[in-house]
Amino acid sequence: MISELQDAYTSAVERAWASTVNVGVAGGPSRQHGRWGPWPRRGFGSGVVMDREGHILTNHHVVQEAERILVTFPDGRVLPGTVVGADEDTDVAVIKVEGDGVKPAEFGDSDRLKVGQPVLAIGNPLGLSGGPTVTSGVVSSLRRSLDLGSGGLKVIQTDAAVNPGNSGGPLVDLEGKVVAINTVTIPYAEGIGFAIPTNAALKIAKEILQHGRVRRSWLGVSGYDVDRRLAAYYGLTVSRGVFVGELNEGGPAAAAGLEVGDVITSVGDKPVASVGDLVDAIRERKIGDSVDIEVVRRGQRAVRRVALGTRPF
């Protein structure tokens, strides 16, 4: 039994390792010279090979403001990379290298993950030489809300150590399938890391490959999760929902008659209990879709039909 479990772990690492790369980035010009030319070494991250065309999935924060990218493969090859596009809100980026023989990763269905399931984090922590390293743990929680940009990203929480440099690397199951992309850790919470589910990351990557950026539907509100304290302070008659704290002037919500102080409780047929729920519900809709939004205003429920716009950049 122990040998079978050991074989499962090592086999999973071997399968995923071949598609895991080191992403080295450099910033602005400097007088220093060497392998990086006139660019000083700025930092490291990791990435996952998406396809045989050389597209690599990584994090936005890994390649942000990079002026030069070098991608190192498990076989020792070093190829220059270029940024195809990146999305700050989800911390997803796609880079591309030109070269033959790249091995795409096998991606699993992140919607089928379960709390307690064993996972392995693979990456290149701190830019150390000798190839990728591996840490193991379990899925601690699913669909955690994490604010990486404009808020509301749902991520996987794991206790597999995610160190600086692991960002953009794969979180894999015991079949070696990539189920998430490691993104951040909390420095004051030992052993807690977060990863972007592959289903979400690949959807964003597809948008980037098609359009160079992610186009999103837009409601035009900013707000807060309603809890007991907020409900008591404002005298609200509901204890769950999103309190509208600000409306974008001329935005879809303002045009449809929503007001500051409204509490959004559902979008279409989806209940809204948090900002994350609201962001998810809007992202599922297409630009130009009309959707019924239920609000509670001064104790009275009302429905406003909103034509979603395109979120400005």
C-alpha positions as CSV (number, residue, x, y, z in Angstrom):
1,M,0.0,0.0,0.0
2,I,2.8,2.4,0.9
3,S,4.7,1.6,-2.2
4,E,1.6,2.1,-4.4
5,L,1.1,5.5,-2.8
6,Q,4.7,6.4,-3.3
7,D,4.5,5.3,-6.9
8,A,1.4,7.5,-7.4
9,Y,3.2,10.5,-6.1
10,T,6.4,10.0,-8.1
11,S,4.5,9.2,-11.3
12,A,2.4,12.3,-11.0
13,V,5.5,14.5,-10.5
14,E,7.2,12.9,-13.5
15,R,4.2,13.5,-15.8
16,A,3.7,17.1,-14.7
17,W,7.5,18.0,-14.4
18,A,8.0,17.7,-18.2
19,S,5.5,20.6,-18.8
20,T,6.7,22.8,-16.0
21,V,9.0,25.7,-16.8
22,N,11.0,28.4,-15.0
23,V,10.1,31.9,-16.1
24,G,12.8,34.4,-15.5
25,V,12.0,38.1,-16.0
26,A,14.1,41.3,-16.1
27,G,13.1,44.9,-15.8
28,G,14.4,48.2,-17.0
29,P,17.9,48.8,-18.5
30,S,21.0,48.8,-16.4
31,R,24.8,49.1,-16.9
32,Q,25.2,45.5,-15.8
33,H,26.0,43.0,-18.6
34,G,26.1,39.3,-18.9
35,R,23.6,36.5,-19.8
36,W,20.7,39.0,-19.5
37,G,22.4,41.7,-21.6
38,P,21.9,45.2,-20.2
39,W,18.9,44.0,-18.1
40,P,19.4,43.2,-14.4
41,R,17.9,40.0,-13.1
42,R,14.5,41.0,-11.7
43,G,12.8,37.8,-10.5
44,F,11.5,34.3,-11.2
45,G,8.3,32.5,-11.5
46,S,7.0,29.3,-13.0
47,G,4.7,28.3,-15.8
48,V,2.8,25.5,-17.5
49,V,3.1,24.6,-21.2
50,M,-0.4,24.8,-22.7
51,D,0.1,23.6,-26.2
52,R,2.7,22.5,-28.8
53,E,2.7,26.0,-30.3
54,G,4.7,27.2,-27.3
55,H,2.0,29.0,-25.3
56,I,2.7,29.0,-21.6
57,L,0.3,29.7,-18.8
58,T,1.6,31.7,-15.8
59,N,0.7,34.6,-13.5
60,H,0.1,38.2,-14.4
61,H,2.3,39.3,-11.5
62,V,5.2,37.1,-12.7
63,V,5.5,39.0,-16.1
64,Q,4.1,42.4,-15.0
65,E,6.4,45.2,-16.4
66,A,8.9,42.6,-17.6
67,E,11.0,43.9,-20.5
68,R,12.8,40.5,-21.1
69,I,11.6,37.0,-20.4
70,L,13.7,33.8,-20.5
71,V,11.9,30.5,-20.2
72,T,13.9,27.5,-19.0
73,F,12.6,24.0,-19.8
74,P,13.3,20.8,-17.8
75,D,15.7,19.6,-20.5
76,G,17.9,22.7,-19.9
77,R,16.8,24.7,-23.0
78,V,16.5,28.4,-22.5
79,L,14.2,30.3,-24.9
80,P,13.1,33.9,-25.0
81,G,9.5,34.5,-24.3
82,T,7.0,37.2,-25.2
83,V,3.8,38.2,-23.4
84,V,0.7,37.4,-25.5
85,G,-1.6,39.0,-22.9
86,A,-2.3,39.2,-19.2
87,D,-5.3,39.7,-16.9
88,E,-4.7,41.5,-13.6
89,D,-8.1,40.6,-12.1
90,T,-7.5,36.8,-12.2
91,D,-3.6,37.0,-12.2
92,V,-3.5,35.0,-15.4
93,A,-1.0,35.6,-18.2
94,V,0.0,33.8,-21.4
95,I,3.5,34.0,-22.8
96,K,4.9,32.4,-25.9
97,V,8.2,30.8,-26.9
98,E,9.4,29.8,-30.4
99,G,10.8,26.3,-30.4
100,D,10.1,22.6,-31.2
101,G,9.5,19.7,-28.8
102,V,7.6,21.5,-26.1
103,K,5.4,19.1,-24.1
104,P,1.9,20.3,-23.2
105,A,0.5,19.6,-19.8
106,E,-2.5,17.4,-19.2
107,F,-5.3,19.5,-17.6
108,G,-7.8,18.1,-15.2
109,D,-11.4,19.2,-14.4
110,S,-11.0,21.5,-11.5
111,D,-14.8,21.4,-10.9
112,R,-14.4,17.8,-9.7
113,L,-11.9,18.7,-6.9
114,K,-12.8,17.7,-3.4
115,V,-11.7,19.1,0.0
116,G,-9.1,16.7,1.4
117,Q,-7.9,15.5,-2.0
118,P,-4.1,15.2,-2.2
119,V,-2.3,17.6,-4.5
120,L,1.3,18.5,-5.4
121,A,2.6,22.0,-6.0
122,I,5.4,22.1,-8.6
123,G,7.5,25.2,-9.3
124,N,10.9,26.9,-9.1
125,P,11.0,28.5,-5.6
126,L,13.3,31.5,-5.2
127,G,14.9,30.8,-8.6
128,L,17.0,28.0,-7.2
129,S,19.0,25.9,-9.7
130,G,18.5,22.2,-10.2
131,G,15.1,22.2,-11.7
132,P,11.6,22.4,-10.3
133,T,10.8,21.4,-6.7
134,V,7.7,19.6,-5.3
135,T,5.6,20.1,-2.2
136,S,2.6,18.0,-1.2
137,G,-0.6,18.7,0.7
138,V,-4.3,18.6,0.3
139,V,-7.1,20.8,-1.0
140,S,-8.0,22.7,2.1
141,S,-11.0,24.7,0.7
142,L,-12.7,25.3,-2.5
143,R,-14.0,28.7,-3.9
144,R,-12.3,31.0,-1.5
145,S,-12.8,34.7,-2.4
146,L,-9.6,36.4,-3.1
147,D,-9.1,40.0,-4.3
148,L,-6.4,40.1,-6.9
149,G,-7.6,43.0,-8.9
150,S,-11.1,44.3,-9.0
151,G,-12.2,41.6,-6.5
152,G,-14.2,38.4,-6.4
153,L,-11.8,35.7,-7.8
154,K,-12.7,32.2,-6.6
155,V,-9.6,30.2,-5.8
156,I,-8.5,26.9,-4.3
157,Q,-6.9,26.9,-0.9
158,T,-4.2,24.4,-0.2
159,D,-1.6,23.6,2.4
160,A,1.0,22.5,-0.1
161,A,3.8,25.0,0.4
162,V,3.8,27.8,-2.3
163,N,7.0,29.7,-2.1
164,P,8.1,32.8,-4.0
165,G,9.0,31.6,-7.5
166,N,6.3,28.9,-7.4
167,S,3.8,31.4,-8.8
168,G,2.5,30.3,-12.1
169,G,3.4,26.7,-11.6
170,P,1.0,23.8,-11.5
171,L,-1.0,22.3,-8.7
172,V,-1.5,18.7,-9.8
173,D,-3.5,15.7,-8.7
174,L,-2.1,12.2,-8.2
175,E,-2.7,11.5,-11.9
176,G,-0.3,14.3,-12.8
177,K,-3.1,16.4,-14.2
178,V,-2.9,20.2,-13.7
179,V,-6.0,21.2,-11.6
180,A,-4.9,24.7,-10.6
181,I,-2.2,27.4,-11.2
182,N,-0.4,28.5,-8.0
183,T,-0.8,32.2,-7.5
184,V,-0.2,33.6,-4.0
185,T,0.6,32.7,-0.4
186,I,-0.2,34.6,2.8
187,P,3.1,35.5,4.5
188,Y,1.6,35.6,8.0
189,A,-0.3,32.4,7.7
190,E,2.1,29.5,7.6
191,G,1.3,26.7,5.1
192,I,-1.6,28.4,3.3
193,G,-1.5,28.9,-0.4
194,F,-4.0,29.7,-3.1
195,A,-4.3,28.5,-6.7
196,I,-6.5,29.5,-9.7
197,P,-8.7,26.5,-10.8
198,T,-7.7,25.3,-14.3
199,N,-11.2,25.7,-15.7
200,A,-11.1,29.4,-14.9
201,A,-7.5,29.9,-15.9
202,L,-7.9,28.2,-19.3
203,K,-11.1,30.2,-20.0
204,I,-9.2,33.4,-19.4
205,A,-6.2,32.1,-21.4
206,K,-8.6,31.4,-24.3
207,E,-9.9,35.0,-24.2
208,I,-6.3,36.3,-24.2
209,L,-5.3,34.1,-27.2
210,Q,-8.4,35.3,-29.1
211,H,-8.5,38.9,-28.3
212,G,-5.2,39.8,-26.6
213,R,-7.1,40.7,-23.4
214,V,-10.1,39.7,-21.4
215,R,-13.4,41.5,-22.3
216,R,-15.9,41.4,-19.4
217,S,-19.5,42.3,-18.9
218,W,-19.9,45.2,-16.5
219,L,-22.5,46.3,-14.0
220,G,-20.9,49.4,-12.8
221,V,-21.2,49.1,-9.0
222,S,-18.9,48.9,-6.0
223,G,-20.1,47.4,-2.8
224,Y,-19.5,45.3,0.4
225,D,-20.7,42.0,1.7
226,V,-23.7,42.5,4.0
227,D,-23.1,41.0,7.5
228,R,-24.8,41.5,10.8
229,R,-22.7,44.5,11.7
230,L,-23.3,46.3,8.4
231,A,-27.0,45.4,8.5
232,A,-27.3,46.8,12.1
233,Y,-25.4,50.0,11.2
234,Y,-27.5,50.9,8.2
235,G,-30.8,49.4,9.5
236,L,-31.0,46.9,6.7
237,T,-33.8,44.3,6.7
238,V,-31.6,41.6,5.1
239,S,-28.5,40.0,6.5
240,R,-27.0,38.7,3.2
241,G,-26.3,40.4,-0.1
242,V,-24.1,43.1,-1.6
243,F,-24.5,46.7,-0.2
244,V,-24.1,49.2,-3.1
245,G,-21.6,51.7,-1.9
246,E,-20.9,53.4,-5.2
247,L,-22.3,53.6,-8.7
248,N,-20.3,54.4,-11.8
249,E,-21.8,57.5,-13.3
250,G,-23.4,56.6,-16.6
251,G,-22.8,52.9,-16.0
252,P,-25.4,50.1,-16.6
253,A,-26.6,49.9,-13.0
254,A,-27.1,53.7,-12.6
255,A,-28.9,53.8,-16.0
256,A,-31.3,51.1,-14.8
257,G,-32.2,53.0,-11.6
258,L,-30.0,51.3,-8.9
259,E,-29.1,53.6,-6.0
260,V,-26.4,53.8,-3.4
261,G,-27.7,52.0,-0.3
262,D,-29.5,49.2,-2.3
263,V,-28.7,45.7,-1.4
264,I,-28.3,43.3,-4.3
265,T,-29.8,39.9,-3.4
266,S,-29.9,38.1,-6.7
267,V,-28.8,38.3,-10.4
268,G,-31.2,36.4,-12.7
269,D,-31.9,33.2,-10.9
270,K,-28.7,33.2,-8.9
271,P,-28.8,34.3,-5.2
272,V,-26.1,36.8,-4.3
273,A,-24.7,36.6,-0.7
274,S,-21.3,38.2,-1.3
275,V,-19.3,40.4,-3.7
276,G,-17.7,37.2,-5.0
277,D,-21.2,35.8,-5.9
278,L,-22.0,39.1,-7.7
279,V,-18.8,39.1,-9.7
280,D,-19.3,35.4,-10.7
281,A,-22.9,36.1,-11.7
282,I,-22.0,39.1,-13.9
283,R,-19.0,37.3,-15.4
284,E,-21.2,34.4,-16.5
285,R,-23.2,36.9,-18.6
286,K,-22.2,38.2,-22.0
287,I,-21.7,41.9,-22.9
288,G,-25.0,43.3,-23.9
289,D,-27.1,40.8,-22.0
290,S,-30.1,42.1,-20.1
291,V,-30.5,40.6,-16.6
292,D,-33.0,41.1,-13.8
293,I,-31.3,42.2,-10.6
294,E,-33.3,42.0,-7.4
295,V,-32.5,44.7,-4.8
296,V,-33.8,45.5,-1.3
297,R,-34.3,49.3,-0.9
298,R,-35.5,50.7,2.4
299,G,-37.1,47.3,3.3
300,Q,-38.8,46.8,0.0
301,R,-37.8,44.3,-2.7
302,A,-37.7,45.5,-6.3
303,V,-36.4,44.2,-9.6
304,R,-34.4,46.3,-12.0
305,R,-33.6,45.1,-15.6
306,V,-30.0,46.0,-16.5
307,A,-28.3,45.9,-19.9
308,L,-24.7,44.9,-19.1
309,G,-22.0,47.0,-20.7
310,T,-18.3,46.4,-21.4
311,R,-16.1,47.0,-18.5
312,P,-13.7,49.9,-19.2
313,F,-10.0,49.5,-19.0
